[in-house]
Amino acid sequence: MTGAPDARFDAALVEAFGRARVGRDVPLASFTTFKVGGPADWLVEAHGAEEVRRALTLAHEAGQSVTILGGGSNVLIGDRGIRGLVIRPRGGAIVEEGPGRVRADAAVTINGLVRWTVGRGLAGLEAWAGTPGTVGGGIHGNAHYGGRLLGELVAEVRLVDREGAVKDVPQSAMEFGYDRSRLQRTGEVLLSAVFRVGAGDPEQLRAVARQSLAFRKRTQPLDSPSAGCIFQNPDPGIDRLPEGMPASAGALVDRAGLKGRTMGGARVSPTHGNFIVNDGQARAADIRALVELCRREVQARFGVVLRDEIVCLGEF
Ligand SMILES: Cc1cc2nc3c(=O)[nH]c(=O)nc-3n(C[C@H](O)[C@H](O)[C@H](O)COP(=O)(O)OP(=O)(O)OC[C@H]3O[C@@H](n4cnc5c(N)ncnc54)[C@H](O)[C@@H]3O)c2cc1C
């Protein structure tokens, strides 16, 4: 713990969750797909909505900051770690709530949800096969695949705010956009989401899922730790792209000659220009420095300022 230890907050966590479940100075690298990042002051794995709410309320009362970690597949956590409490929602259920409605808890993995729906002949989510991470992280950043946004499939969500108030919110109030949802503005935490599904033939749905998996295998460096795409694709409505340049961050990085560029243990993937991979020895600072180098060089070459898709958390 780098700050002054907060004994009262610590005791409140222990009372609520039991001594064995309150982690202190917990290294976070292994909870992320990048495999970098320093320690959390406190880490609690919350099982179910009530535990998430409880942890948030205790932190709010103690004036401690809270960070939610889902599957850790879209984050870069700084080498000095995260101050305050990190909550990792775990476990969770999927239920068919009614015709065409499937509710999944925040900690359910996207892949688990795809398998569950495909196996029951429920159509809609099959193309998301192979997307790492959880329902919570997917909705926070409105995950995208093949031009579609996860938020398009959402009917409503259950959220809890930082003071512990739970609310059901319809899709229309979620401010979904490319890489965007209202959670980024409000700091609310997703507890569960209801997805709209249709009827489908499990074999056909399975075939779509297999296609997505094969596409990822062909185009992404899945053997090395990464956090998926580093930058958002440029928006032709805002960013002035050079003649003939596709609206693709990977293409910009590639044409700036940056594929294969390294910084310490971090490398721009030779397979996919928008991926940075960790060779096993990278520090978060290496990755961050390489991100900034790519941004600078793409701007100098093409006049386009790339925006982060990854979420940087904690102290670098
Ligand atoms: C190999 C690879 C391929 C990928 N391909 C894609 C792709 O095709 N499309 C795509 O969009 N992304 C892709 N990603 C990125 C990542 O899979 C998605 O962004 C995913 O939705 C992140 O979910 P997560 O649970 O891992 O979130 P995390 O990385 O844990 O967190 C991301 C953000 O969400 C917040 N968050 C997490 N859970 C909650 C919650 N319950 N409530 C509120 N906020 C929360 C966190 O605080 C953080 O700010 C890829 C990543 C990898 C490694």
The ligand as a MOL file (V3000), in Angstrom:
LIG
                    3D

  0  0  0     0  0            999 V3000
M  V30 BEGIN CTAB
M  V30 COUNTS 53 58 0 0 0
M  V30 BEGIN ATOM
M  V30 1 C -7.2810 -10.8050 -28.2660 0
M  V30 2 C -8.3020 -9.7380 -27.9900 0
M  V30 3 C -9.2900 -9.4810 -28.9320 0
M  V30 4 C -10.2530 -8.4860 -28.6920 0
M  V30 5 N -11.2320 -8.2610 -29.6390 0
M  V30 6 C -12.1540 -7.3030 -29.3960 0
M  V30 7 C -13.2050 -7.0490 -30.3550 0
M  V30 8 O -13.3420 -7.7090 -31.3760 0
M  V30 9 N -14.0820 -6.0290 -30.0980 0
M  V30 10 C -13.9890 -5.2930 -28.9610 0
M  V30 11 O -14.7970 -4.3850 -28.7660 0
M  V30 12 N -13.0290 -5.5220 -28.0420 0
M  V30 13 C -12.1200 -6.5110 -28.2290 0
M  V30 14 N -11.1440 -6.7320 -27.2890 0
M  V30 15 C -11.1220 -5.9340 -26.0640 0
M  V30 16 C -11.9740 -6.5640 -24.9360 0
M  V30 17 O -12.1850 -7.9290 -25.1870 0
M  V30 18 C -13.3130 -5.9080 -24.8010 0
M  V30 19 O -13.1760 -4.5210 -24.6800 0
M  V30 20 C -14.0790 -6.4540 -23.5780 0
M  V30 21 O -15.4140 -6.0900 -23.7080 0
M  V30 22 C -13.5200 -5.9500 -22.2510 0
M  V30 23 O -14.1890 -6.6380 -21.2020 0
M  V30 24 P -13.4580 -6.9320 -19.8140 0
M  V30 25 O -14.4500 -7.6030 -18.9400 0
M  V30 26 O -12.1870 -7.6450 -20.0370 0
M  V30 27 O -13.2120 -5.4620 -19.2970 0
M  V30 28 P -11.9480 -4.9160 -18.4830 0
M  V30 29 O -10.7660 -4.9000 -19.3980 0
M  V30 30 O -11.8030 -5.6170 -17.2000 0
M  V30 31 O -12.4080 -3.4310 -18.2060 0
M  V30 32 C -12.5930 -2.4980 -19.2430 0
M  V30 33 C -13.3290 -1.2800 -18.6750 0
M  V30 34 O -14.6330 -1.6870 -18.2970 0
M  V30 35 C -14.8610 -1.3580 -16.9350 0
M  V30 36 N -15.7410 -2.3940 -16.3760 0
M  V30 37 C -15.5270 -3.7260 -16.3170 0
M  V30 38 N -16.5830 -4.3470 -15.7340 0
M  V30 39 C -17.4680 -3.3760 -15.4170 0
M  V30 40 C -18.7470 -3.3740 -14.7840 0
M  V30 41 N -19.3450 -4.4910 -14.3400 0
M  V30 42 N -19.3780 -2.1880 -14.6220 0
M  V30 43 C -18.8030 -1.0400 -15.0430 0
M  V30 44 N -17.5880 -0.9750 -15.6350 0
M  V30 45 C -16.9380 -2.1350 -15.8210 0
M  V30 46 C -13.4840 -1.3220 -16.2930 0
M  V30 47 O -13.4870 -0.5210 -15.1350 0
M  V30 48 C -12.6470 -0.7350 -17.4120 0
M  V30 49 O -12.7780 0.6700 -17.4270 0
M  V30 50 C -10.2040 -7.7390 -27.4940 0
M  V30 51 C -9.2060 -8.0330 -26.5320 0
M  V30 52 C -8.2730 -9.0170 -26.7600 0
M  V30 53 C -7.2490 -9.3170 -25.7240 0
M  V30 END ATOM
M  V30 BEGIN BOND
M  V30 1 1 1 2
M  V30 2 1 2 3
M  V30 3 2 2 52
M  V30 4 2 3 4
M  V30 5 1 4 5
M  V30 6 1 4 50
M  V30 7 2 5 6
M  V30 8 1 6 7
M  V30 9 1 6 13
M  V30 10 2 7 8
M  V30 11 1 7 9
M  V30 12 1 9 10
M  V30 13 2 10 11
M  V30 14 1 10 12
M  V30 15 2 12 13
M  V30 16 1 13 14
M  V30 17 1 14 15
M  V30 18 1 14 50
M  V30 19 1 15 16
M  V30 20 1 16 17
M  V30 21 1 16 18
M  V30 22 1 18 19
M  V30 23 1 18 20
M  V30 24 1 20 21
M  V30 25 1 20 22
M  V30 26 1 22 23
M  V30 27 1 23 24
M  V30 28 2 24 25
M  V30 29 1 24 26
M  V30 30 1 24 27
M  V30 31 1 27 28
M  V30 32 2 28 29
M  V30 33 1 28 30
M  V30 34 1 28 31
M  V30 35 1 31 32
M  V30 36 1 32 33
M  V30 37 1 33 34
M  V30 38 1 33 48
M  V30 39 1 34 35
M  V30 40 1 35 36
M  V30 41 1 35 46
M  V30 42 1 36 37
M  V30 43 1 36 45
M  V30 44 2 37 38
M  V30 45 1 38 39
M  V30 46 1 39 40
M  V30 47 2 39 45
M  V30 48 1 40 41
M  V30 49 2 40 42
M  V30 50 1 42 43
M  V30 51 2 43 44
M  V30 52 1 44 45
M  V30 53 1 46 47
M  V30 54 1 46 48
M  V30 55 1 48 49
M  V30 56 2 50 51
M  V30 57 1 51 52
M  V30 58 1 52 53
M  V30 END BOND
M  V30 END CTAB
M  END
